[in-house]
Amino acid sequence: MTKEERMTTVGIATGAGRGMGLECGRRLTGMVDRLLLVDLDEPTVTAAARDLSASGQRAVVEPFVLDVTDGEGLARLAARTRELGTLRAVAHAAGISPTMADWRRILLVDLVGTALLAEALRPLATEGTAMVCFASMAAHLAPVEPNPAAESVLADPLDEGFLDRLRDEVGPAVEDPGVAYTWAKRGVQRFVQREAVRLGQVGARVCAVSPGIVATPQGRQEAAHHPSMKVLSEQSALGREGRAEELAAVVAFLLSDEASFLTGVDILVDGGVCAALSLRT
């Protein structure tokens, strides 16, 4: 690899075929030289990459088909990143919501997949590398009784028996997809704290964002099954749902050098839903 190639900056956006992941990818096209646009849906991510390539930004955009729970696929992603240059920014938006799968799959994709991605990319992190993982407002809203044993299980999502151990500690309630989603996103928030300590040793950073109710295809699917979401957005401080580009703007800041002293934290981006609810309790 030449000196020029070593200086090439690489970005990764997951879940980037549509919605918030795509908007994060759009932001990254102006921040890095090469962008890997990652999604499980090949036609969608290929079309998205073509669209971003035509935007005139500096990044060369490349689609990459991947299930974030696939270890071999993640190894290929890491290898391709290394081939392209220096890892600069990762926006990890890939995930599934409660109406999309059963409890095991939700925890596997949303939490275990996050840990697997971080593990695969960790050897590539260097000074200036930054990562943002998507959690959720759900982890702030849901009343979770203190459960030290369950929290201990959450601390190691890559444990071979993770799902069964969490079920043992939380009980059958975790088999409800909404409950599983809350625990998965709570786990992402906790994971980011631990990962920040690991990455900090090489001068790299990681944060989480917790979106509220956002107008995306996935968000609309959830809202169709949960009318209470419309009420929450209407009664929030701003009185509306968010836009994907508004979340991407926050992610872009967290990935930028301007956020160089920010790591290990979760940023709630909910339009004031939690603030409004706190005044009613």
Secondary structure, DSSP 8 states (H G I E B T S, - for coil): --HHHHT-EEEEEESTTSHHHHHHHHHHTTT-SEEEEEES-HHHHHHHHHHHHTT--S-EEEEEE--TT-HHHHHHHHHHHHHH-EEEEEEE-----GGGS-HHHHHIIIIIHHHHHHHHHGGG--TT-EEEEE--THHHHS-----HHHHHHHT-TTSTTHHHHHHHHH-GGGGSHHHHHHHHHHHHHHHHHHHHHHHHTTT-EEEEEEE-SB-SHHHHHHHHH-THHHHHHHTSSSSS-B-HHHHHHHHHHHHSGGGTT--S-EEEESTTHHHHHHTT-
